[in-house]
């Protein structure tokens, strides 16, 4: 199996991993939290803005890998509070507005996320 590592040099990383990996014709993104890559700070306070920041990050990673949100086949959402599910789902629908681009998705509650984030999303996309 051939595999390609995708790293965006100007995007923060908090560990020994890649922003994405390409394998078997698919792009697997690392989980993205609402970290602003310009300031290096976590976006906090307004959960809707946090979710949008996660998608900004995911779109950058997918673009670097040569794909985009229309090619996403699966997403996994990690939330520290399921009371934020409805807001996340509303923002998700802005990025996947029609049935032909809506991927499969799992949403799970977790105790904690890196840097105190309240949301993390990872995606699998075709090319």
C-alpha positions as CSV (number, residue, x, y, z in Angstrom):
1,X,0.0,0.0,0.0
2,X,1.3,3.4,-0.9
3,X,0.7,6.1,1.6
4,X,1.4,9.9,1.5
5,X,1.7,12.1,4.5
6,X,0.2,15.6,4.3
7,X,1.5,18.4,6.6
8,X,0.7,22.1,6.3
9,X,3.8,23.9,7.6
10,X,1.9,26.9,8.8
11,X,-0.8,25.0,10.6
12,X,-0.3,24.2,14.3
13,X,0.2,20.6,15.4
14,X,0.1,19.4,18.9
15,X,1.8,16.0,18.5
16,X,3.6,13.4,16.4
17,X,1.0,13.1,13.6
18,X,0.2,14.4,10.1
19,X,-2.7,16.7,9.2
20,X,-3.9,14.0,6.8
21,X,-2.8,10.8,5.2
22,X,-3.6,9.7,1.7
23,X,-4.0,5.9,1.2
24,X,-6.0,3.7,-1.0
25,X,-7.5,6.6,-2.9
26,X,-8.8,8.2,0.3
27,X,-7.8,11.2,2.4
28,X,-8.0,10.6,6.2
29,X,-7.7,13.9,8.1
30,X,-6.5,14.2,11.6
31,X,-9.1,15.5,14.0
32,X,-9.3,19.3,13.9
33,X,-10.1,21.5,16.8
34,X,-11.1,25.2,16.6
35,X,-7.4,26.4,16.6
36,X,-6.9,29.5,14.6
37,X,-3.7,28.8,12.5
38,X,-2.9,32.5,12.2
39,X,-2.9,33.3,16.0
40,X,-2.2,29.8,17.2
41,X,-5.0,30.3,19.7
42,X,-8.1,28.3,20.4
43,X,-11.3,30.0,19.2
44,X,-13.6,30.0,22.3
45,X,-16.8,31.6,23.6
46,X,-19.2,31.2,20.7
47,X,-19.7,27.5,19.9
48,X,-21.0,28.3,16.4
49,X,-17.7,30.2,15.7
50,X,-15.8,27.2,17.1
51,X,-17.5,24.8,14.7
52,X,-16.8,27.2,11.7
53,X,-13.1,27.4,12.7
54,X,-12.9,23.6,12.7
55,X,-14.4,23.6,9.1
56,X,-11.9,26.3,8.1
57,X,-9.1,24.0,9.2
58,X,-10.6,20.9,7.6
59,X,-11.1,22.7,4.3
60,X,-7.4,23.8,4.3
61,X,-6.2,20.3,5.0
62,X,-8.5,18.8,2.3
63,X,-7.3,21.5,-0.2
64,X,-3.7,20.6,0.5
65,X,-4.6,17.0,-0.2
66,X,-6.2,18.0,-3.5
67,X,-9.8,17.4,-2.5
68,X,-12.7,19.3,-0.9
69,X,-15.8,18.9,1.3
70,X,-17.9,17.7,-1.7
71,X,-15.8,14.5,-1.7
72,X,-16.2,13.7,2.0
73,X,-17.7,10.2,2.6
74,X,-17.5,10.0,6.4
75,X,-17.1,12.3,9.3
76,X,-16.7,11.8,13.0
77,X,-17.6,14.5,15.5
78,X,-16.3,14.5,19.1
79,X,-18.2,16.8,21.5
80,X,-17.5,17.4,25.2
81,X,-21.1,18.4,25.7
82,X,-24.0,16.8,23.7
83,X,-26.0,19.9,24.5
84,X,-24.0,21.5,21.7
85,X,-25.1,18.8,19.2
86,X,-28.0,20.9,17.6
87,X,-25.7,23.9,17.0
88,X,-23.0,21.6,15.5
89,X,-25.6,20.0,13.3
90,X,-26.8,23.4,12.0
91,X,-23.3,24.5,11.1
92,X,-22.6,21.0,9.6
93,X,-25.6,21.5,7.3
94,X,-24.1,24.8,6.1
95,X,-21.1,22.9,4.8
96,X,-23.0,19.8,3.5
97,X,-26.3,21.5,2.4
98,X,-27.7,18.9,0.0
99,X,-28.2,15.1,0.0
100,X,-25.7,14.6,-2.8
101,X,-22.8,15.9,-0.7
102,X,-23.9,14.8,2.8
103,X,-21.5,12.2,4.2
104,X,-22.1,9.5,6.7
105,X,-21.4,10.8,10.2
106,X,-20.9,9.6,13.8
107,X,-21.1,12.0,16.8
108,X,-19.8,10.9,20.1
109,X,-19.5,12.5,23.5
110,X,-16.0,12.6,25.1
111,X,-14.8,13.6,28.5
112,X,-12.1,16.0,27.2
113,X,-10.3,17.2,24.0
114,X,-6.9,18.7,23.4
115,X,-6.3,22.3,24.6
116,X,-9.7,22.3,26.3
117,X,-11.6,22.3,22.9
118,X,-15.3,21.6,23.0
119,X,-15.4,20.0,19.5
120,X,-13.1,18.0,17.2
121,X,-14.0,16.7,13.8
122,X,-12.1,14.2,11.5
123,X,-13.1,13.4,7.9
124,X,-12.5,10.8,5.3
125,X,-12.7,12.0,1.7
126,X,-12.2,10.7,-1.8
127,X,-10.0,12.5,-4.3
